[in-house]
Amino acid sequence: MEEATSSNSSDMETKMEQPQVVYRCKKCRRMVAALENVVSHEPGAGEQCFKWKKRSGETEPPRCSSIFVEPLKWMLDKVYEGNIGEKLLCVGCNARLGSFNWAGMQCSCGKWVNPAFQLHKNRIDECPL
């Protein structure tokens, strides 16, 4: 009986140590994704991955201006209509949150993500639970 109690308390401690995060639409505050839905990727080489005209002489580490997530239930209407790529709109307020493309797309850090379900960080809020 003591073992079950100690394992339950250790499970709760690990949940407490890892803050859970949800992403909400900035406009209507509707939850659009959770941290568990985020598809992580290694940062690319930044501007070197884009056309030569876009390169600057600065060597700043690349930053991602978006998060990529797995296909979520609220996206199903657009995703499974047969579209290869389309805008992702908030179900609550119809604000544009990002886009998806089954063939993939390039992150602002330069990394290619395939398939891509992209949510722009400036359109969503990161909220700890």
C-alpha positions in Angstrom: 0.0 0.0 0.0 2.9 2.4 0.8 4.4 1.7 -2.7 1.3 2.9 -4.4 1.2 6.1 -2.3 4.8 6.8 -3.0 4.5 6.3 -6.7 1.4 8.5 -6.9 3.2 11.3 -5.0 6.2 11.0 -7.3 3.9 11.2 -10.4 2.2 14.3 -8.9 5.7 15.8 -8.2 6.8 15.4 -11.8 3.5 16.9 -13.0 4.1 19.8 -10.7 7.7 20.3 -11.9 6.6 20.4 -15.6 4.4 23.4 -16.1 1.6 22.6 -18.5 1.0 25.2 -21.2 -1.9 25.8 -23.5 -2.1 28.2 -26.5 -5.1 30.5 -26.8 -6.3 32.7 -29.6 -5.3 36.3 -28.7 -8.6 37.7 -30.0 -11.2 35.4 -28.3 -9.0 33.5 -25.8 -10.3 30.1 -27.1 -7.8 27.2 -26.5 -6.3 26.1 -29.8 -3.5 23.8 -28.8 -1.6 22.4 -25.8 2.1 21.9 -25.3 1.6 18.2 -25.9 0.4 19.0 -29.4 3.5 20.9 -30.4 5.8 19.3 -33.0 9.3 20.3 -32.1 12.1 20.8 -34.7 15.7 21.6 -34.6 16.4 25.3 -35.6 17.6 25.7 -39.2 20.5 27.8 -40.4 18.4 31.0 -40.4 18.6 33.4 -43.3 21.2 31.2 -45.1 18.3 28.8 -45.9 16.4 31.5 -47.8 17.0 33.3 -51.1 20.3 35.2 -51.3 18.5 38.6 -51.6 17.0 38.1 -48.1 20.4 37.5 -46.4 21.8 40.1 -44.2 25.4 40.4 -42.9 24.2 39.8 -39.3 24.8 36.4 -37.7 21.9 36.4 -35.2 20.7 33.0 -34.0 17.5 32.0 -35.8 14.2 32.4 -34.0 11.0 30.7 -34.7 8.1 33.0 -35.1 5.6 30.1 -35.2 4.9 26.8 -33.5 4.1 23.7 -35.4 1.4 21.4 -34.1 -0.1 18.0 -35.0 -3.5 18.1 -36.8 -6.1 19.0 -34.1 -9.9 18.3 -33.9 -10.8 21.9 -34.6 -8.8 21.9 -37.9 -10.6 18.8 -39.3 -13.0 20.7 -41.5 -10.2 22.4 -43.5 -7.6 19.6 -43.3 -9.8 16.7 -44.5 -11.7 18.6 -47.2 -9.0 17.5 -49.6 -7.0 20.8 -49.5 -3.3 20.5 -49.7 -2.8 23.8 -48.0 -5.1 26.4 -46.4 -5.4 29.1 -43.8 -6.2 28.0 -40.2 -8.9 30.1 -38.7 -10.0 30.3 -35.1 -13.3 28.4 -34.6 -14.5 31.0 -32.0 -13.8 34.3 -33.8 -12.6 33.4 -37.3 -9.3 35.1 -36.8 -6.4 33.8 -38.9 -4.1 31.9 -36.6 -1.8 30.3 -39.2 -1.8 27.8 -42.0 -1.2 24.2 -43.0 0.4 22.5 -45.9 0.6 18.7 -46.3 3.7 19.2 -48.5 5.4 21.1 -45.6 6.6 24.7 -45.2 9.7 26.4 -44.0 9.9 27.9 -40.5 11.3 31.4 -40.0 14.4 29.7 -38.5 15.0 28.1 -41.9 14.0 24.5 -41.0 11.7 22.6 -43.3 8.7 21.1 -41.4 6.7 18.4 -43.2 3.7 18.2 -42.9 3.2 21.6 -41.4 0.4 22.9 -39.2 1.7 26.3 -38.3 0.3 28.7 -35.7 1.9 32.2 -35.6 3.1 33.2 -32.1 1.9 36.8 -32.6 -1.7 35.4 -33.0 -1.7 33.1 -30.0 -1.0 33.5 -26.3 1.1 31.0 -24.3 -0.7 30.4 -21.0 0.5 28.2 -18.1 -2.1 26.1 -16.4 
